[in-house]
Amino acid sequence: MNELRTHLKDLIDKAAWEWLEQHATAGRLLIVTSNLELVEVGLALAEDDISIIKQWLDDGWLYRPTEAEINHWQTHQDLEFETLIIQPFVLSRVLIRS
């Protein structure tokens, strides 16, 4: 599992909304809140840990973007997102600029 964790860390990248929009439209974009790490969610998906994924979904820590969020991101094209692809999903969160 340590090798998978390292591999997933290496796969984390940045993306613009224009790249993510097609995944949101297809229902494959999952937003990861700051309560979780992308790698932890990626591991759970890769290992098919349904119980923890369901708990995160129920808690609202992992969710599909809302229409309001999508509209906001479409008008703020300068935003960057941290992303991790775990087929067929794209895990993402907006990067906070300091």
N, C-alpha and C positions, 0 to 999 in steps of 0.2 A: 504494500500500500504506500510505503514511503516513496517508491519510484513513481507511482502514479501521481502522488501529491506534487513531487518535483516537476514532473512533466506538465501537469496542469498549470503550475505557477509560470512555467516558461511559455505557455500558450496565452496568457493574459496579455491583452493588447488594448489600444485605444481606437475608437471609431467615431466618426461623425454620424449625426442623425440620418443623413441621406443614405448611408449604408444600412442602418438599422431599421429604417422605415419599412422596407419590404418584408422583414422578418416579423415586425409588429402586425402588419396587414395579414400575414399568413398565420398569425397566432403562435409563432415560435419564440417571440421575445419574452423573456421573463426578467422582471426587475428584482434585484436583490437589494434589500435595505441595508443600512449601515450596521444593523444588528448582526449581520452575517458576513463572512468572507466569501468572495467568489469561489475560491478553491474548495471551501467546505461544501458549498452547494454543488459544485462540479463533481466532487467525490461522491456525494449522495446520489446524484443522478447517474453517474457512471456505474455505481455499485447497485443501482436500483433499490435504494433504501426508501421504500414507499412510506413507511411510518414517519420518518423524520421530515420527508418532503411534504407530506400531508399536514404535519404539525406546523411547518413554516407557512404553508398556504393558509391554514386556518388562523394563524397568528398575524397574517398580513405581512410577514417578513419576506415573502416570495410571492410575486403576483404578476399578472399581465398588466401592461400599462393601461391607464384609464384614457378615455377619449380626451379629457381635459389635458392630461399630460402630453398626449400625442399632438394635440393642437398647439400647446406651448412649445414643444420641441420643434415643430414645423416652422414656427415664427422666430425661433432663436437658433439659427443654423450654426452659430459659433460655438455651441456647447460641444464638449467632448464627453465620451462615455468610455468607461472601463468595461471591457468585454471578455467573455470566455465562451467559446463554442463547445457545447457538448451535444452532439447531433441527437435529435433534430433541433435542439434548442440553442438559443443564444442568451446567455446570462449577461446582464448589464446593470450598470448604475451610472448616474451622472457624476462626473468628476467635479468636485468642489474646487473652485479657484480661490487662491488666497490673495 
